[in-house]
Amino acid sequence: MRIATKLMLFFGGVVVLFCVLAAALTVQLRNISRTYDALLGSSVRDMDRARVTQVNFKKEVQEWKDLLLRGSNPDDLARYTKQFRDRSSEVDAGAASLAQAVHDPEASALLQQFLAANQAMNEKYQRAYEVFIAQNEDFRAADKMVRGQDRQPTDLFDQVVERLNVRLQAEVQEQAAAARRNVRLALGLSGSLLLLLGAAGLITVRSILNRLASLQAVSERLARADISGLTMPVLGTDEIGEFGESMRGVSAAIEELLKMASAADAVHSH
Amino acid sequence: MGAQLVHIYDEVAKEFGPIGRMNLALLTKISSDRAKTEPDSPANLTAFQQAITQLRKQGGKT
């Protein structure tokens, strides 16, 4: 194969290698981006909604306490009653929506338990509220009716948040591990290809340099007309080989010249 | 061995002199001494015939 072809192939190989690597990296980046988008669109979003509902639930309980403490004032009673009911609606809607959205069976089951416990708590709160109003805003009886009732839903929702958090962390770790695997794969593949290309380039360059060195040695002897025992090395069929063939012609011509000069000397000396 | 090759050398020497012999060696890559030991193979004979044709076209020069 000619040197020009070898060099073009080597150059083409380098260009193709870098194009393949760039394409592989682009695909890899897209995959990582897609999986993280999916993570953000499901597990992270569920986690955020769960935390919002958790906070709303705690606020709902707080509104109830404010209602009992300050409900003797009609304005406060109206305000805290509204806020309590608003929070309660938000908790119901948030938990129901979350229950439909989550894919984790354990979290889904916990949410169903929470919804049932929350409904039971709300019914008790409603009865306590009626007692509170009926007894002229005396909070003691109402408080006694619902004391500790928020504990079970609170615990259940804490478990929901904990479960979603564990799942989210596992998915994040899984994504990170997949990204690391892909990076190792890309590095291994690109390293192997670069090694292969480097080895091919090195072999080509060494072959060219070795044959040029042989040719240089022959050329130096021809320059001195030192052709005694001179043999032309086999240099292949590429440009260096063709050059070597030309040198064989030069060598033969010098040999012929030396022979004629020697014959002429012999004639003159007689 | 190489009798025909040697004969061609002789012809070229008569026709074009020493320059012709040198150019024949240059073109065929075979000197007259080596022509004595080289076989009269078809490849060698073809190379010599082509060389002598070229020399005749160019008056003994390459």
Chai-1 contact restraints between the chains, C-beta under 6 A:
chainA,res_idxA,chainB,res_idxB,connection_type,confidence,min_distance_angstrom,max_distance_angstrom,comment,restraint_id
A,R248,B,K29,contact,1.0,0.0,6.0,A-B,restraint_1
A,G249,B,L26,contact,1.0,0.0,6.0,A-B,restraint_2
A,G249,B,K29,contact,1.0,0.0,6.0,A-B,restraint_3
A,A252,B,A25,contact,1.0,0.0,6.0,A-B,restraint_4
A,A252,B,K29,contact,1.0,0.0,6.0,A-B,restraint_5
A,A252,B,I30,contact,1.0,0.0,6.0,A-B,restraint_6
A,A252,B,S31,contact,1.0,0.0,6.0,A-B,restraint_7
A,A253,B,M22,contact,1.0,0.0,6.0,A-B,restraint_8
A,A253,B,A25,contact,1.0,0.0,6.0,A-B,restraint_9
A,A253,B,L26,contact,1.0,0.0,6.0,A-B,restraint_10
A,E255,B,S31,contact,1.0,0.0,6.0,A-B,restraint_11
A,E256,B,R21,contact,1.0,0.0,6.0,A-B,restraint_12
A,E256,B,M22,contact,1.0,0.0,6.0,A-B,restraint_13
A,E256,B,A25,contact,1.0,0.0,6.0,A-B,restraint_14
A,E256,B,S31,contact,1.0,0.0,6.0,A-B,restraint_15
A,L257,B,M22,contact,1.0,0.0,6.0,A-B,restraint_16
A,M260,B,P18,contact,1.0,0.0,6.0,A-B,restraint_17
